[in-house]
Amino acid sequence: MMIKQHVIYPVVFLLFLGLLGCKGNESENEESLPEEFNNPLDVAFGDPFILDDGNGKFYMYGTGAGAKDGFVVYGSEDLKNWDHLGQVFYGNTDDTWSIANFWAPEVYKFDRRYYMFYSADWRVNPENDLENFRIGVAVADSPKGPFVDLKDEPLFDPGYPIIDANVFKDDDGKFYLYYSRACYKHPVDSEIAVWAKEEGLFEEIEESWVYGVELKPDFSGVTGEPVLLLRPPVSMNDQQAEWESRSVSSGEVNRRWTEGSFTFKHGRTYYIMYSANHFGGEHYAVGYATGNSPLGPFEKASNNPVIEKNTETGGVVTGTGHNSVLFSSDGKEMYAVYHGRTQKTGQERLVFIDRMSIDENGKLEVHGPTTSEK
């Protein structure tokens, strides 16, 4: 494959290798990466995440795809053709803290073991909350599982429902967990909330916010207090307000999401990508922010959103969001992995892979959504 642009510095990418396990032969992995993808892929995942296990072996995890109270995995050697390899994690058993709503698994390789961070409803629910999500960690000796919880309780309990775990390892070896506080029981005052009430759309607007916190080295818990990193704009004059509020302004739902985050480092800058709007609707879209430390502060980019529906420009894709990023083995290419819908596939979420780039000014772009459908 022709390599056209250097987008991740080698020393930074080596840190990703230590976490993601991308230690295979570079020439083999390079040759396995196609120039174009058969978007949408024939994989019915939401919240997709791809692990590069080296030597041209890729494993994809996500929400759904027929999993029963847990998660399945797909395998590929070329990122275009994927084989269903079976269920790798089972929750809702007598031995698990998790009972329902298994979402957004991400799997990392560290010290020859595989760690799955995922969201689910917690069995402990004294208030009988409808959304009682927490984050768990399961471990396996193979990317094909079986994954078993590190402990019979969530990673930690911040006192509110949380979803969409993402893990980043910094230059100093420290690990950081990023997650989204769910919208549930979280009404927030803002100018868009006032507007929606005046328009007779909604009495209140609930919001989800992205937080970051340092992880213990053994992934048994967290260190220190979570830090608020991203939230929807308070002012309607904020340049991010229009696209992050489309689910509200269209009358779709009384919630504004900031979720599905993914953090990485490029040079000296930390990038955090995130999704906004209703995951089940057409307005779901992806933006990003940048900062000088893993816990911010982060500033949202002026060219947001970087992934969004293309039906208004003649395309067929909507509902694009909850992305992760896959890096080529030599660090010179990067790919956005996300879910979306098309007019042909209807409401079913399918996986898309599109190229990403960062220019000399730090501007991130995703070159999609692309589709092989006409």
N, C-alpha and C positions, 0 to 999 in steps of 0.2 A: 504494500500500500504506500502510495506517495504521502510523505509527511510534509505538510505545507506551512504549519505555524507552530511555534513554541509557545505554549500557554501556561505551563507550570514549571517552576524552577526545579532542577534535579534534586536539591537537598530537601525541598518541601515534598516532592513526590515520594522520596524514599520514606518519609514519615507515613504517608498513606500506605505504602507497601507494608510497613510493619503492622498497621492496623487492619488493612483489607486483605493481606495475604497475597498481593500481586507479585509473586517472586519467580514466575516462570520465565522461560526462554523468551527474550524480547522479540526475536525475529519470528517465532511461531505465533506469538500473540499479535504482532503487527499484521501478519499475513491473514489472520483470522478476522480482522476488523474490516467490514465492507465499506465501500464508498457511499452506498445508499442502503436504506432499510425498507423492508416491505411493510410500511406503515399503513394501517395499524397492524401490529403483529397478531398472530392467531393465539393470543394469550389473554384470557378474560380476567385480568388483575386490575384492582385499584391500588394506588399507592405503591408502585413497583420499585424494587431495589435489586440491583445486579451486583453480585460478588464475583470479582475476577480471582479465581483460585490458582492462576498460573498455568503455564503449559497449554494455553488455549482452552481452558475449561472455565465456563461461565455458569453461574447459578442465579436464577431469578426467584425472588420471593415477593409476596404481595398479599393484598386482601381479596378473599373470595376464591374464584376458580374452583369451586366445588369442595373447598375444605369444610370439614365437619368439626366445629368447635376447635379450630386451630389453623394450621397453615400447610400449604403444599409447596413444592419446589419444582421448577422447570430447569432443564439443563441444555446447554448449547455449546458448540465449538465455533460458531461463525456469527452469532448474534442475530441471525436471520431465521434459522430453523430451530425450534425449541421442542424438547420432549418432556412430557409430564412424567416426573420421577416419583410421584406419590406424596403422601402426607408425611411431614417431618416433625410436626409438633401437635400434641393433643392436649387441650384444656378441658375444663368442665368434668373433671374426674374427682374421685374422693381425695386425691392427693394434691390437687391444684388449688391455688388461691383464686384462679380465674374461672368464670362461669359462662360468659357470653360476650358477643361483640368483639371478636378477635380481629384487630386492625393493624395495618402498617408495620409489618416486621422488617427489620434491617439486620443483616448478619455480617459480622466482622470476624476476621481471622487474627488471632493474637496468641503467640507462644504455642502454635500448632493445635490450638483449639478454636472452636467456632462459637461465637456468642450472638444470640438472637435477642434483640431488644424489641418489645412489642407492647401493644395496648390491649386491654380487655377490662370487662366489668369485674370488680372486686367482690368476692363472696361476702365480706364483712360490710354490711350496709344497714346500720341501725336506724337511719332516717328514711329508709326505703326510697332513696333517690332513684329517679328514672335513668339518670346517667351517673354511674358510679365508677368511671374509668380510672385506671391506674396503669403504670408501666412496670413490666416484668422483664427479667433476664433469664434466658435458658441457655444451656451449653451442650455441645456435642463434640464428638471426635471426628465428625465428617460433615461436609456441607449438606449431605443428604440425610442427616439426622441419625438416630432420633435425638431431638432436643429435649432436655429435662431442666426444669426450673432450678436455678441456683439455690433458692430458698422458697418456703411455702408461704410467701407473702410478697407484695409488690416491692420494687426497688426502694421506694420511699413514699411517704404520704405527706404531701404539702398541705392537705386540708381542703382540697378542691379537686374536681375531676380533671385528669390530664391524659393527653393522647400524643401520638406522632413523635416517638423518640428518634433522635439522631445523635450520633456520637462522633466527636472530633478529637484527634490526638495532636497536640501542639508540639512545637520544636523542642520544648523542655521535657517532653515525655508525659505531661499531664493530660488527662482525659477530661472532656467536657460533655455533658448531656444537655441537649436542647429538646424542648417539648412545648406543647401548646396547652394552655389552660382552656378547658372546654367552655363554650358559651353558656352552658346550663347554669341557671340561677346567678347570672353575672350581667345584670342590666347596667349600662353605662350612660352617663349624661354626655351628650355631644350635640353639635349643631344639626347633624343629620337626624338624631333622635327627636329633636324639637321639630324639625321640618316634617318628619314622618308622622308625628302626632297631629300637627296642624293640618296635614293633607288627609287625615283620616285613615292612614295606612296601618299604623301600629301604635299601640299605647306606649311601648318601650322597646328599646333595641338592646339585645344581649350581644356580648362580644367575646371572642377568644383572643388571647395574647400569648406571644412566644416568650419563654423564659430560658435562661441558661444557668447551669450550676456545675461546679467541678465534681467529677466522679472519683470515688475511691479507686485506687489502682487495681483492686481485685473485683471491682464491679459489685461489691456487696452493699453499696449505699452511696450517698453523696456527702460532699464536704462543704460546709458553709451554707449560706442561705441563697435560694434562687434569685437571679437578677432579671428584672423585666427588660427585654431587649426590643420587642416590636409590638405595636398595637395599631388599630385603625386610627386614622386622623380624627382629631376632635373638631377642627374647623373645616367648613365646607370650602374654604378658599385654599386649603392645602392641595398641592398639585396631585397628591395621591388619592384624594377623597373620592373623585368621580369613579375611578375604576375599582377601588376597594369597597364601594358602597352599591354596586349595581344590583345585588340581590335585594337590597332594601328599596332603592329608588324605583325598581321595576315592580315592586309589590310582591316579590316572590316569597320572602320570608323576613322575619323580624330579627335577623342575626347578621353580624359582620364577623367574619372569620379572619384570623391570622394564624395559619397552621402549616403543617407539612414542611417544616423548615429543613434545610440542608446546608451545613457549614463547611467551608474549605478555605485554604490559604493560597494566595497567588502573590509571589514576591513577599512584601511586608504587609500586605493588605488581607484582611479577613473578609470573606464574602459569605453572606447568609441569604439563601434563596427561601422564599416563602410563598404560600398560596392564600388567596383571598376569595370571598364569595362562597356560595352554597356548593358543596362538592357534588350534589346531585343535579345541579342546574347548568344551563348553558354558559353562565357568566364566570365560572371557575377559571382562575387565571393565576399566573406566577409573576412575582416581582423579586427584586433583590435589594440588599443594603450592604454597605461596606463600613468597616471600622478598623481600628488600630490595635485591638486586643480581642481575645476570644469571647469576652463578656461585654464587648462594646465600650462606649456607646456606638450605635450603628446609625448611619444616615441612608435613608432610602434613595434609590437612584432616579434620576430625572427621566430615564428612558423606560420606566415601568409602564405597563407590564411587558415582560419579555417572552411570555408564552400566553396566548389567548386564542379565542375562537377566530376562525377565518371566514365564516359564512357571509360576513358583510363585504368581503372582497372577492367573492366568487368561490370560496372553498367549501368544504363539507364537514369541517371539524368543529366541535364545540366541547365545553366541559373539560378543558385542558388544565391539569393541575397535579398537585402533590408529586413533585419531581425529586429525583435523586440525581447524582452525577457519577458517570463512569469515566475513568481516566485510562488512556492507553498505557501500555506497559513502559514505554519510553518517556511518558509524561508530555508528549507533544500534541496530543489530541484529547479532547474532552467531549462528552456526550450527555445531553439531558435525557433522562429516562422518566417518562411521566405517563399518566393515563388520559384518555380522551374518548369522545364519542363521535360517530359519524352519522350522516343521514341514513346510511345503509344498515349500520349495526344498531341503531336506535339507542335505548337507554343503557345497554351493556357497556361497561367500561373495558377498554382494550388498551394495550401498551403501545406507546410510541417511543422511538429513539431518534433524536435529531442532534446534529452537531452544534457545539457551543464554541464561542471564541471570546477572548478578552483582548482588546486592542492596547496600544501603547499608552493610552490615557486611562486605562482601567475600566473601560466600558465593556460590560458583558452583553453578549447577544446570543440568542438561541435561534438557529436557522431553521425555523419551522413554525407551525406544524406542517410537515410534509406528509403526503399520502400517495400511495400507488393507485388509489381508486380514481376513476375518471367519472 
